[in-house]
């Protein structure tokens, strides 16, 4: 996976998921793709 430097412009694709379980809410946020420059890295 490519390492990005501070100040690099990147594009991140996120998934957001919220579930209720016994009156409590749980949230999940995950990045499934990160792009910067000519390199693309998948997190799955």
matplotlib code that plots the C-alpha trace (Angstrom):
import matplotlib.pyplot as plt

x = [0.0, 1.3, 2.3, 1.1, 2.9, 1.5, -0.1, -0.9, -4.3, -6.1, -9.6, -11.2, -14.3, -16.2, -19.0, -21.2, -23.4, -25.6, -27.4, -29.7, -29.4, -31.4, -32.0, -28.3, -26.9, -23.7, -21.9, -19.4, -17.2, -14.8, -12.6, -12.8, -10.7, -8.0, -6.6, -3.8, -1.9, -1.5, -1.6, -4.8, -5.0, -7.8, -8.4, -10.3]
y = [0.0, 3.5, 5.8, 9.4, 12.4, 15.3, 17.7, 15.2, 15.4, 12.1, 10.8, 8.4, 6.3, 5.7, 3.3, 4.5, 2.1, 2.7, 0.0, 0.0, -2.8, -2.8, 1.0, 1.8, 3.1, 1.7, 3.3, 1.9, 4.0, 2.2, 3.4, 0.9, 2.7, 5.4, 7.2, 9.7, 10.7, 7.7, 5.1, 3.3, 1.2, -1.0, -1.7, -5.0]
z = [0.0, -0.9, 1.9, 1.5, 2.8, 4.9, 2.5, -0.3, -1.8, -1.5, -2.3, 0.3, -0.3, 3.0, 4.2, 7.0, 8.9, 11.9, 13.9, 16.9, 19.4, 22.7, 22.5, 21.9, 18.6, 17.1, 14.2, 11.8, 9.5, 7.2, 4.2, 1.4, -1.2, -0.9, -4.0, -4.4, -7.5, -9.8, -7.1, -5.8, -2.7, -1.6, 2.1, 1.5]

ax = plt.figure().add_subplot(projection="3d")
ax.plot(x, y, z, "-o")
ax.set_aspect("equal")
plt.show()
